[in-house]
Amino acid sequence: MKVEVEKLGNSCVRLRIEIAVDEVNEELERNYKALRTKVSVPGFRKGRVPSSILKARFAEHVKAEAIQNLVPPAYEQALISERLIPLGNLDISPPMHQMEIKENQPLAFEAVVDVKPDFVLPEYEELEIDKSPANVPREDVDAYIHRLQAQHATYTPLEIDRLVQEGDAVRIDWECFVDGKPITDGRREDMDVELGKGTLLPAIESGLIGMRANETREVEADFDLNHQNPELAGKHAVFNVALHAITEKHLPPLDDEFAKDLEYENYDQLYGAIWNNLVEEQKAMLYQRQREEVLQQLIEKTEIEIPGSIVDQHVQQTVQNVQQQLRRDRQTPEQAGIDMEKLPTELREDAIRQTKQSWIFDSIADRERIRVTDDELDIEIRLIAEQQNRDAQKYASLLKANNRLEEFRTTLRDDKIYRFLIQRASAKRSLIIS
């Protein structure tokens, strides 16, 4: 078999494939022999029909069968031999149903296909990221402990008869109604609140000012347009508020007893554990920022031509999925907060970015031989299963059944690549301390 490759761009090639005469003749002969054992022709015993009769009556059928048996494998073999990764949009010329195949002649055809393009990775040292170490000052630890102390505060009713003032602590019940109906999870009892701390809606806090113990009052308020519950966003509500008492706040002393209540041996151990946790949180946040910086710079510094067919396919499929989901939910795009006119553009940008990242990471993994072994995969699955209090074997079986095992392996591989890149990247010059 002969193969010629013509580049039509960085992400498209034309393959000229010629199947040798010997292969053509062997395939035609094999098909005629197979046909001889199946067909019955008057005047001849089954299996004894002469080739001339078969060729006269069944030539078109045999030739079509031969083309189906020869062309797809030849195309696949050409891709392998030329080390090409097809991405879709295969265009064979002439189409298989129009090809002509003859004895003692090679079978030639062309295939135009989108392929994974060549691209050059930037030098890792060209990537510049924030490499400053995690640093949690003592003041931040103190502030955290004071918040913890406030969470464990106790409140005692004041033995006085006066009206609620700004800055008071109060014990209240409240229930919320929207359109005259109580909302889900919209009731609290014996709730201790410090006014002015933003715990309650401003309208409710204002409504409490001037109330007396054992008094009940209706307070009207509007939920924020960006409320975490979309069903309540921007809604007008009525709160029934009952004041039990004005209270006095008591903070627990920051001592060994406070630490023991939190299951630490003493206050020093509590303080050290909190400091260490804050450092680990900052390290995690720094690592996440470094990942984002590395990825953004890789995408910006790597010239890759993404075939339009891949982007179009992603956009069309995602739009269809969104439309199907809206129908299942019986929602309009407006109700779901989706702009269907802008969606294709947003999806196109997302598809290009995701494809670039995937190809760049595949290239780095190949060049640097970054892999996730079965043992590493098994260890990580067990760790996650333990964290979720699940059976590791059942969890692995679930991932496999949902075809997510290799996706999980890719996620672990990508994390290895991120850590490799972060190690090799340069520190931002403005952050280097002399």
N, C-alpha and C positions, 0 to 999 in steps of 0.2 A: 504494500500500500504506500502510495506517495502522498505527502502532505506539504502544501505550501501555505505560509501564513503571511497575510498582508494586514498591516495595522491601518485601521481607518480612523484612528484617534487613540488616545491613551487608554480608553476603556471599551474599545470595540475592535474586533478583528474579523477578517474574511478568511475562512479556511477553504482551500481548494484541495479536495480529496479525490484521489483516483484509486479505485479498487482494481487490483491486478486481474489480468485475463484468466489466470489459473483459478483464482477464487470465484470469479463469475461462472466459469464453466463447471466447477465442482458444485456450486450451489444449484445451478440449473439442473445438472445431472441428478443430484440428490433429490430435488423436488420431483423430477419426472419419475424416479424410482419409487418414491413414496406414493405418488399418485397412482402408479401402476397397480399397487396392492389394494387400492381403495375403489377404483372405478370399474364399472362393468360396461363393456361395449359389445353389442350384438355381433355374433360370429367369432368371438374370441373368449377363451377362458379367462377368469379373473386372474390377474397377475401375468398374463401372457400377451397383453395388448402391445403391439409394436410401437417403438418410439415415434415413428413417422405419423402414426394415427394420433398418438397423444399430442404431438406437437401441432398437428393440424387442428385438433379440436379444443385443446386446453392450454394453448401457448400463452394466452393473455393471463389466465389464472396463475400459471406457474411463474411467469415473469413478475407478476405483482407480488406473489409470495416471496420470490427471491429478493426483490427490492426491500421488502419489509424485514427480511432476515439479514441483509447485508448492510444497509445504510445506517441504522441506529448504532450497531456495534462499531462500525468504521468511524462514526462521529465521536463516540466515547473514546475509542483508542487514539484518535487524533488529539483529543484534549489531554489525555494522559501523556502521550509522547511529547507534546509541546508544553506541558506543565501549565496549562491554562485552567482557570477556575471560572466556569460559566456562571452568569448572574441572571439569566433569563433572556427573554426576547430573542429566541432562536428563529432565524429565517433561513430555510433551506431552499436552494434554487438549483434546478427547477423543483417544484413541489413533488413529493414522492409519488403522488397519483399521476403525475405527468412525465415521470422519468421513463426513459427507454433503455432496456437492457437487451443485449444481443450476445449470442455465442461468439467466442473468439475476439471479443472487444472488451476493453476495460470499461468500468462504470464510473463516470466522473460526475461530481456535483460540488456545489459550493454551499457553505454555511456561514452566515453572518451572525455573530453572537456578541452580546455584551459580556465583558470579562472584568475580573478584578484588575484595576490598573496598577502600573508600577508607580511607586512614589518613594521619596527619599526622606528618611527620618532626620530630624534635627539632632545635633549633638546634645547629649543629655546635659552637659555643663552649660548650654545656652539657656536652660530653664532656670529662672530665678524665683525663689520662694522665700517666705518668711521662715527662717530657721532659729528664731530666738527661742530660748528655753522657756519652759513653763515656770511662771513666777507668781506665787500667791502671797501677797504681803500679809503680815499679821493682822492688819486692820480688817482685811476681808474675812479672816477666820473669826475675829471678834464679832463682826457684824452678823455672820452666819449664826454664831452661838447665841447672840442676843435675839435673833429671830426665832431660834429654837426655844429659848427661854420664854418668849412671848406666847408661843404655841402651847406651852404648858402652864400658862397663867391660870389662876383661879379668881372667881368673882364672888363677892359677898354683898347681899343687899344692904343698902344704907338705911339706918333707922331714922330717917328724916322724911318730912312731908314737904316737898317742894317740886317745882316744875323742872322738866328736863332742860338742860342748858347745852350749848355747844361744847364739845369735848368730853361730855359725860360718857360713862359706860352704862349700858342698859341691858335688861333681860326682857326679851319680847317673844311673842308668837306672831306669825304672819301667814297669810294665805293669799295667793294670787289668782285673779279671775281675768280672763280675756273673753270678750263678747258674752259676758255673763256666766261663763262656765269656768270651773277650776281647772288649771293647767296641770299636766302630768308633772309629778314631783315638785309641785308648787306650794308646799306647806312646810313650815318650820315651827318647832315648839321649844320653849326655854332656850332661846338663842342669845348668847352673850355677845354684845357688839360694842366696839368703841367708835363713837361718832367721830367723823373726820378722817377715818382711815381708808375710806373708799370701799368698805365691805358691802354696803347697801347702795342702791340707786340714790342719787342726790335728792330726788323728790321725796323718797321715803325718809331720809335723814332730816330733811327740812320739816316733814310732817310730824316727826317725833318731838321737835323742839316745842316746848310749852305744854307737853302732855304731863299728866299726873299718874302715879301708880294706880293700876287697876282700871285705867281708862282705855277705851277702844276707839279707833279712828279709821275712817276710810281715806286712803291716799291714792291719787291718780298719778300714773307715770307712763312714759313711753320707753319701750325697749330700743336700744341702739340699732341702727340699720345693719351694723356688722355683728349682731349678736351671734354667738356660737350655735344657737339653735335657729336654723333658717325659718322655722314655723313661727318664731316669736319676733324675728327681726322687724323693727319698725312698728310693732303692734302697740296699741294703747291698752293699758292694763289698770285694774283697780286692785289695790292691796288692802285687805283688812288687817290692821295692826293693833295688837293688844300689848300694852305695857304692864309688865309685872312689877318691875322695880328699877330704881337707879342703883347701880352697883359700884363697888370699889374693887379695882384690879390689884391682885397680889402676884408678884413675880417670884418664882422659886429662887433661892440663893444658888449661885453657881459654885457648887462644892461637890465633894465626893458622893453625897447622897443623891444629888441631881444626876450625876453620872451613872450611879447604880440603878436608878429608875430607868435609865436608857440602856441597861445591860452592859455597862462598862465597869471595870474594877475601881477606877478612881477618875477624878477630873482630868488629870494629866493625860491619861490614856484616851479619854473622850476627845480632848483638845487635839492630840496628835492624830487620832483617826480622822477627825473632821478635816484637818489640814491636809492629810494625805489624800483624802477623797476629793478635795477641791483641786489639788494638783493633778490628780488623774483625770478629772473632768476637763481641766484646762488643756491637758495633753491631748485628750480626745477631740476637743474643739479645734486645737491647732492642727492636728492631723487631718481633720475634715477640711479645713481651709487650705492646707497644703495640697490635698487631693484636687480640690477645685482649681487651684492656681496651676498645678501641673497639667491638668486636662485642658484647661482653657488655652494655655500656651502651646501645648502640643497641636491642638486643632488649628490655632492661628499660624503656627510655623510650618505645618505640613501641607504641601500643595497636593490635593487629591481631587481628581475629577470623578464625581459620583454620577453614574449613568442615570439619565432621567427616568428610565423604565423602573428602576428600583424605587425611586422617590414616588413616582406616580402610583405604583402598586401599593406602597405603604399608605399613601394618602387615601386612595380609593377604599382600601380595606378598612381603615380606621373610621372613615366617614360612615361606611355601611354599618360598622359595629355600633357607632354612636346612635345612628338612626334606629337600629334594632333595639338598643337599650331604652331609648326614649319611648318606643312603642310598647315595650314590656312594662315600663313604669307609667305609661299613659300620661306622659308629660310632653309639653311643647318645648322647643329649644329655649324659648324665653323663660319658661318656668324653671328650667334646669340651669339657667345662666350661661347658655352657650350661644355664641354668635356664629351661625352656620356659614355666613359669608366670609368671616375672618378665619374660620377653622382650617380650611385647606392650606392657607398660607402658613399658619402656625404649625400645622402638622408637617408641612414640607421642610421648614427650618429644623424641626425636631428630628425628622428622618435623616436629613443630611448630617446633623451633628452625631446622632447615634451610630450611623453607618461609619462615619469617619473614626469615631472612637473604637468601634469594633475592629476595623481594619488595622488601625494603628497598634492596638493592643495585641492583635494576632501577630503582626510583624515583629513587635518587640519580644513576644513570647518565643517565636521561632528563632530570632537572632540570639537571644540571651538564654535560650533553652530553659525557660521558666515553665514548670509543669506542676500539677497537683497530683501526687501519687494516690493510689487507692487507699493506702494506709493513712495518708494525711486527710483524705476525704472522710474515711471512717472515723477518725479521731474527732474531726470537727462536727460530724453528725451526732456523735455521742455527747459532745459538750453541749450542743444546742438542745438535744433531747433532755439532758439533765437539767438545764436551765428552765425548760418548760415542763419538767416533771413528767416526761413521756418515756415510753419504752423505745430505746435506740433502734432496735431491729425493726419494730413496727413503723417508726418514723422513716427509716431508710426505705422500707417497702412502699410506704405512702409516696415518698418522693419519686421512686422508680415508677410506680403505677401511674402517676400524673405526669410522667416524662419530664421531671424537674431535676433529676439527679445530675445530668450533665450541665444544666443551667446553674446548679449549686456549685459544681466543680469550676465552672467559668467564673463565678463570683469570687471564689477563693483564689483562683489564678489572678484575677484582676487586682485583688488586694495585694498579692505578692508583687505585681508589676508596679502598683502605686508606691509601695515601700522601696522598691528598687530605684524608681525614678527620684523619689524624695531624697534618697541617700546620695544619688549621683548629681542632683541639681545643685546649683550655686545658691549661696545666701544672697538675699537682696542687698545691694551695696549700701542703701540708706540705713539698713538695720545692722550693719557690721560695726561692732563697738571696738575701738582701738584700745 
